[in-house]
């Protein structure tokens, strides 16, 4: 099984000299992806087998010059420097000065193509004084999308074919709920022997008690855990920093810091209101909160797939999925629009998007916003498909 990102990454191996950095949260499949790239590289070009290095780091290996020493040994004892060299370094976030070492090696004009992986917090609080600006290309590995999930389960993806779509709609409905509850992490989908609830709770515990304290030593774990639970209840809803801080008996600055950490590790993402013209106003106003992994946010509060049987909750999680897919498709910012009288779920540089997982209903107010913003409107539906002034697109085909 190969992720959608695989082909782009494989092409990148020979595209330019830039260092490739694959960001992604824990257990998302970064290591497996690296090994798949190495496998195909050496299969397509057997001569590169001796010129390809893979190394995985851990907290016990945090020495200042470990990458430099590692590459030195590889170049002197194994690699043929007259040919291109590929170096795959896994989990570099455990090294305090990895950027310094990579920059030094990069600037030596060696025939090395670097591919690195690290947690989403790879650049958060780095001790390095060096910057790889202009030397790297970032790739974000997100949780499985619905199409990938179906493929990993041995099922064909939804097609833009009305007959095929209608004939399989009942399957999509059933599997989409399973996907939102337990289907965003590759190992959980492939390995039927895993007990989802235990697996996810273990991830939540590791996140709160190891991953975050590792990069933020002053963390109040109880407060941080309560914030995660609070935000998990607020998926696809507006939230206020001041009200959240008051409800958790904390201060705005601490909550702001913790929210930034949650963004860095890739669990939550705030969405700003594009109604406000200045960035200062957007940052001060209420925001909407979305998660990168609905599996984890459900597990955080002890919920399972049955929680999604509530149509209102299912609508919120469907909206969250659309946000995730737009993040994957658009590198530009994603915002929403609300002027207190009208609201539309998402605004991108080239469109306005409204999610209607249930009945579509009256679209006039969304058309008004679309015309005001001078951008085409797409209604994301559960099962309606049409083109025209207002495009309707089933969520399973996004």
N, C-alpha and C positions, 0 to 999 in steps of 0.2 A: 504494500500500500504506500503510495506516495502522496504527499501533501501538494496542494495547488502551487505552493511556492517553489517546489522542487525544480521545475523546468527553468524558471527565472534565475534561480541560484546557479544551476549548472551552466547556463549560458554566461553568467557573470564570471565564471572561473577563467575564461579567456577573453573577457570583454575589455578590461583595462587593468592597470596596476593597483587600483584602489583596494584598500583593506575592506573586506566584507565583514560586517558585524551583524550577527543574528540575535536579536533581542526577543525574549519571551519568558513568561512565568514558568515556575517549576512544573515538571511532568507534562510539558506540552509537546515534547518530542524533538528537542533540539539535538541531542546526542545521536538519536537514531537518524535524523536528517543528515547530519555530518557523515555518518558511516555509509549512508546510501549514496551521497555525493562521491565519497572515496571509492566505493565499489564500482560505480559507473565510470568514474574517471580512469581507474586502472583496467577496467574491462575494455573500454573504448581505446585506451592508449597504454598497452602493457609496459611500454618503456618508462612510464611515470611511476611504476610501482616502487622502485627504489628511491624515487625522488619525492615521495609523499610521506609526510609525518603527521601522525595524530597523537595528541597528548591531552589528558584531562587533569585539571588542577583540583586541589582541595584546600581547606583552611590550613592544613599542616604544611603547605608548600609556599607560604607567603614570604619568600626571600626577594630582596630588591632586584637581583639580577638573574633570577631563575630562567626567564625566557631567553635572555641573551646567552646564558650558559648552555641551555638546551639546544638552541639553534647552532651554537658553535660546535658542539659535539656532533650534531647531525651533519653539518657541512663538512667537517674534517674526516669523519669516519664512514659515512654512508652515501651521501648525495653526490651526484655528478653535477658540478656547478656549470658545466657547459650546456646543460638542459634546464628547462623551466622547473622550478621547485614549488611544491604546494605544501603549505603548513596549516593544519587545522588544529586550533587551540580551543579546548572546551572548558567552560566554566571559569573564564578569566576574571570574573567579579571577585574571586577570592584573593586576587593579587592587588596589593595597594598601589603599586607603581607600574601596572601593565602598560599604560599609555606611553610612559617614558621609554620603555624598552622597545615597543613596537615602532614608535617614531624614530628612534635611533637606527633600528634595523632597516626601516623603510627608506630613510634618507641616505643609506649607504648604497642605494641603487643595486641591491642584490637581485638576482632573478627569482624572487620569491613572491608568490601570491598567498597572502594571509586570509584565512577565514576564521573568525572568532565567534564564540557564543558566550552569552552571559544572561543573567536574569534581566528583567525589564529595568531593574534599578542599577544597571551597569555603570551609568555615568553619575549616579547620585552620591554626593559627598565624597568624591574621589580625592585621595591624598595627592595625586599627581599634579604637578605644576605645568605639565606639558599638555598641549591640545593636539588632537588629530584632525583638526578642522582642515578641510580640503583634501584629506588623505583617506577618508572612509566613506563607505556607502552603507546605510543602515537598512536592515530587513526585519520587519516585525512579524514574528511567528505567533499568530493568535490561536485561540482554541479552534477545534474543528468547526467548519461551517456545516450547514445541513446537508449540502451535496457531498462533502467529504465523509460525513457521518454515514450516509447511506452506502457509499462505496465501501467504507470500512466494514460494513455489515453484509457486504456482498449483494447489494441492491443497486439497480441503475439510478442515476440522478434524474430529477424532474427535467422534462424536455419542453421546449417552446412548441409543443404540438397539442392542439386542443383535445383531440381524441385521446391521445396517450395520457394527458394530464387528468381529464375527467375520469378515465378508467382507473386511475391510481390514486384519486383524491382521498379516499378513505384510508389508504395506507399512509399517505403523507400526514393526515391529521393525527393518526395514532403514533407514528414515529416521531413527529415534531414534538409532542409532549414528552416522549421518552428522551429525545435529544436535549431539550431544555433542562430536564431533571438530572440525567445521567450520561449524556452523550457527547460532551465537549472535549473529553480527554482521551487520546488515542488508546491508552492501555485499558481503560474501562470498557471501551467499545469492543476491542479485539478479544480481551480475556474474559470469557463468561464466568470464570471461577472467582472473580473479584466481587466482594460484597460492597456495592456502591456506597451505602451510608457510612460504613466504617472507613473506607478508602478516602472519602471526602472529608470526614471529620479529622482523620489523621493529617490531611493536607492543611486544614484550618489550624490545627494545633501547631504544626511545624511552622506555618507562616507566622503565627503570633509569638511563639516561644523561641524560634531560632532565626528565621530569615530576617525579620524586621529588627529584633534586638541586635543582630550582628552588625547592621549598618547604623543603628541609632541607639546608643548605649543607655540614654536617659529615658527610655520608653517606659511609660506607666502602662503595664500590660493589661491591667484590668480596664482602665479607661479606653485603651486602644481596642480591646475586644468588644467593649460596649458600643464603641463608635461603629465598628464593623457590623454589629447586629442591627444598630439603628439605621445605618445606610442600606442594609439588606432589605429592610422593610419599606424603603423609600424609592425602590427601583422605578424609573420613568416618572418620578414626581419631583416637584420643586422642593428645594430645601433651603433653609436659611442657616448660615454659620452661627449667627447670634442665638437663634432659637435652639439649635442643636447643642451649642456650648452650654446654654442655660439648662436644658433638659438633662445633660450629662454632668451637671455641676462642675463645669470646667470653665476655661476662659477661651475667648475667640482665637487668640494667637496659638494656643496649644492645639485646638481643633484644626486650625488652618495648617499647621505643621504636619499633623497626623494625616490629614487629607492629602497633602502633597506626597507623603510617603506611600499612601495607598495608590496614588496615581503612578508613582515610580515603579512599584512592584506589579502594576498592571491589573489591579483588582477592581478599582472604581475609576470612573472618568466623569468629571463635571461637564455640563453643556451650558454655554452662555446664551443669554437672550440677545439676539441680534437687533431687537427693537431699539436698544440704547445705542446712540451714535458713538460715544467715546468708550474706549476700552476701560477707563477707570470706572465709569458708570456700570458697565457690564460686569466687572469684577465685584463691585459692591452690591449689585442687585442679587435677588434670589436666582439660583441655578437649578438645573435638573440633574439628577444623578443616574448614571448607568453603570453597569458592571460588565467586565470582560468575560466573566465566567458565571453564568446563572447556576450551574451545578454547585459551585461553592457557596454562593449567597443563599441558596435554598437550604443547604446543609448547615450553614452557620446558625440558623434558628431552628434546626431540627425538623425541617419540612422535607417531604418527598414529593413525588409526582402528583399525588392526589391534591396537593395545594393548588395545582393549576386547573382543577375542575371548576373553580370559581371563574366565571367568564371575565369578570373585571380584572382579576389577577392575571389571567391568561393574556388579556389585552395588553397589560403592562409589560409582560415578559416578551410578547411578540414585538412590541415597540422597541424593547431593549435589543432584540435580535437584529432589527433593522438598523439600529444605531451601530451595532458591531459590524454589520456588513458594509455600511457606508464608510466606517473607519478603515475597513480593509480595501475598499475601492478607491477612496479619495484621500490623497495626502494632504489636501487643503483642510482647513478647519470646518467642523460641523457645528452648527448652532441651531437654536430653535427660535421661533418668533412668537411673542405675546405682547399685545398692547392693552391687556386687561379686559378687552372686549372680544377679541378674536385671537386664536392661537393655532399655529401649525407646528407639527412635531419637529421637522428638520429643515434646515436651509443649508444648501451647499453652494459652491460657486456657480453651478450651472442648473440648479433646480430647487423646487420646493416639494417636500415629501410629507404626506399624511398617512398614518397607519390606521387602518380600519379592519381589524381582524374579524369583527362581527359584521353587522349590517353597515353598509356604506352610508346610507342616509343622504341628507341634504349637503351638497358640496359648495354652496354659494360663498360661504365665508372663506373657504380655502381658495376658491377662485379669486376672490377679492384680494387676498394676501398675495397670491401668485401674480396678479396684475400690478399690484402696488410695487412688488419687488422686481417686476419685469423678468420673471423666470418661469419656465414651464412647470406645471403641476403634475405630480405622479401620486396616485392613491395606491398604497400597498394594501391589498385585500387578502382574504383567505382563498377565494376561489374565482374571482372575477378577472377577466383578461380582455383588454380592449385598447385600441389606439385612438387617437383623435386629439381634440383640444385638451382634454384631460385623459392622461394615460392611466389605465388600471393594470396593476401587475400583481399576480399572486405572490405571497411572501416566500413560498417554496422555490420560486424561480429567481429570486433576488441574488 
